[in-house]
Amino acid sequence: MSEPVGIEKRASKRLPIRVMVEYDSTEDFLIDYTANVSIGGMFIQTNDPLELGTRFRLRFRIPDRRRVIETYGIVRWVVAPGDAGPMVAGMGVQFDGLGPTDKKAVEELMTKWEENKNE
């Protein structure tokens, strides 16, 4: 198992937002869900994570937004199913090529989630 990035090393805050993610692997088109999202990436919950360093195409839809976000991601850390312990199995993915409009949509999603949580 690759060690997860420590909170203090993260460039942006992660929130436990769950959205469906569609992505390509070398053999299949896969659908999973996020365990958390940040401006810089997401953790995709899966029992079959891609290898560290893998760059892949992904798509996801933000609630209340018509347009799908399409970008690339790079696997930065992995939690294998047998090593998950208190965490869920999956992969930490850094966005690679997220455009300014899509980045703004992710920021708005996070702001809306925090506002709703505090109500």
Protein Blocks (a to p, Z undefined) as FASTA:
>chain_A
ZZdddfklpmbdcdddddddddddfkbccddddfbdcfkbccdddfbdcdehiacddddd
dehiabacddddddfbdcdfklnmmmccddddddehiafklmmmmmmmmmmmmmmmmZZ
